[in-house]
Amino acid sequence: MLKIFVGTMYGGALDVAEQVKPLFEQAGYDVAIYDQPALEDLTGSPTDLAVFCVSTTGSGDYPGNFVAFARSLQERGADLSTLRYGLIALGDSSYVDSFCGAGRSLDELLAEYGAQRLGERLEIDAMETFMADDAAIPWVEEWIESQQLAVS
């Protein structure tokens, strides 16, 4: 089971999750998308591989639907030493100081609890990429291949 956790304000990150889901299915995974994620979605059942699609709002903040998830992880913690993950961060470089701030914060938080990021984080800039999935789809294809994640 591959779990995709979405933090979105206006649906862009959810759209990315829905666009990349078939790529993971083709690679042999059952895929679940969590667009109102809770920490239990990550820790309640074994999660070996996760993808986080998180947009940034405000001054580098998590979108409203993702705040409870991040706060639970910060306050309660979790042993994520078996978790391998990829991260797609969406941002707007016109907000220089907080560009992809939510994705970067989440990356640090996951690492703090022992999760292992596979490959580099993808940062999608709304100033350069009108449709985020135009950047996300080739990245996911490359990520599956370079990390040897295909199970079929």
C-alpha positions in Angstrom: 0.0 0.0 0.0 1.3 3.4 -1.0 -0.3 6.3 0.8 -0.4 9.8 -0.6 -1.0 12.6 2.0 -2.3 15.9 0.7 -2.0 19.3 2.1 -3.9 21.7 -0.2 -5.6 25.1 -0.1 -7.2 25.4 -3.5 -7.0 21.8 -4.7 -3.7 22.0 -6.6 -1.8 19.5 -4.4 -4.9 17.2 -4.5 -4.9 17.4 -8.3 -1.2 16.4 -8.4 -2.0 13.4 -6.1 -4.8 12.3 -8.4 -2.6 12.7 -11.5 0.4 10.7 -10.1 -1.8 7.9 -8.5 -2.0 5.9 -11.8 1.8 6.0 -12.1 2.1 4.2 -8.8 -0.7 1.8 -9.7 1.2 0.9 -12.9 4.2 0.3 -10.7 2.2 -2.3 -8.8 0.9 -0.4 -5.7 -2.5 -0.2 -4.2 -2.8 3.6 -3.6 -4.8 5.6 -1.1 -5.1 9.4 -1.2 -5.7 11.1 2.1 -7.0 14.7 1.5 -8.0 15.2 5.2 -5.0 13.4 6.7 -4.8 12.4 10.3 -1.6 11.0 12.0 -3.5 7.7 12.5 -3.6 7.4 8.7 0.2 7.2 8.7 0.8 5.3 12.0 -2.5 3.3 12.4 -1.6 0.7 9.8 1.9 -0.2 8.4 3.0 2.5 5.9 6.2 1.5 4.1 6.0 4.1 1.4 4.3 7.4 1.4 4.2 10.5 -0.8 3.4 13.9 0.6 2.0 16.5 -1.8 1.9 19.7 0.2 1.3 23.3 -0.9 2.4 26.3 1.2 0.1 29.0 2.4 0.6 32.3 4.2 4.1 32.8 5.5 5.3 29.3 4.8 2.4 27.6 6.7 0.6 24.3 6.2 -2.7 24.4 4.4 -5.8 24.2 6.7 -6.5 20.5 5.9 -2.9 19.5 6.9 -2.5 21.5 10.1 -4.0 18.8 12.4 -1.7 16.1 10.9 1.4 18.2 11.3 0.4 19.4 14.8 -0.3 15.8 16.0 3.1 14.7 14.7 4.9 17.6 16.4 3.0 17.1 19.7 2.8 13.3 20.0 5.6 12.2 17.8 5.8 8.8 16.2 8.4 6.2 15.4 8.7 6.6 11.6 12.0 4.7 11.3 10.4 2.2 8.9 8.8 4.9 6.7 10.3 5.7 3.3 8.8 8.7 1.5 8.9 11.2 -1.3 7.9 14.8 -1.1 6.3 17.1 -3.6 6.2 20.7 -2.3 4.2 23.4 -4.1 5.0 27.0 -3.6 5.3 30.4 -5.2 8.8 31.9 -5.5 7.4 35.4 -5.3 7.2 34.7 -1.6 11.0 34.5 -1.3 11.4 33.7 2.4 8.6 31.2 2.6 8.9 29.4 -0.8 7.8 25.8 -0.3 7.9 26.5 3.4 5.3 23.8 4.3 7.1 21.1 2.3 10.5 22.0 3.8 9.1 22.1 7.4 7.4 18.7 6.8 10.6 17.3 5.5 12.4 18.3 8.6 9.6 17.0 10.9 9.5 13.6 9.2 13.3 13.3 9.4 13.2 14.2 13.1 11.1 11.1 13.7 13.3 8.8 11.7 11.6 8.7 8.3 13.9 8.3 5.3 13.3 10.5 2.3 14.1 8.7 -1.0 15.7 11.0 -3.5 15.4 14.8 -3.6 12.4 16.8 -2.7 10.5 18.2 -5.7 9.7 21.9 -5.3 7.2 23.2 -7.9 7.2 26.9 -8.4 3.8 28.4 -9.4 5.6 31.3 -11.0 7.3 28.9 -13.5 4.9 26.0 -13.7 1.2 26.8 -14.4 0.0 23.1 -14.1 1.9 21.5 -11.2 1.3 18.0 -12.6 3.4 19.0 -15.6 6.4 18.9 -13.2 5.1 16.2 -10.9 4.4 13.4 -13.4 7.9 13.2 -14.9 9.4 13.5 -11.4 7.3 10.6 -10.1 8.2 8.5 -13.2 11.9 9.2 -12.5 11.5 8.7 -8.8 9.9 5.2 -9.2 12.7 4.2 -11.6 15.7 5.7 -9.8 14.6 4.4 -6.3 13.7 1.0 -7.8 10.2 1.2 -6.3 8.3 -0.8 -8.9 6.8 -4.0 -7.4 5.2 -5.4 -10.6 
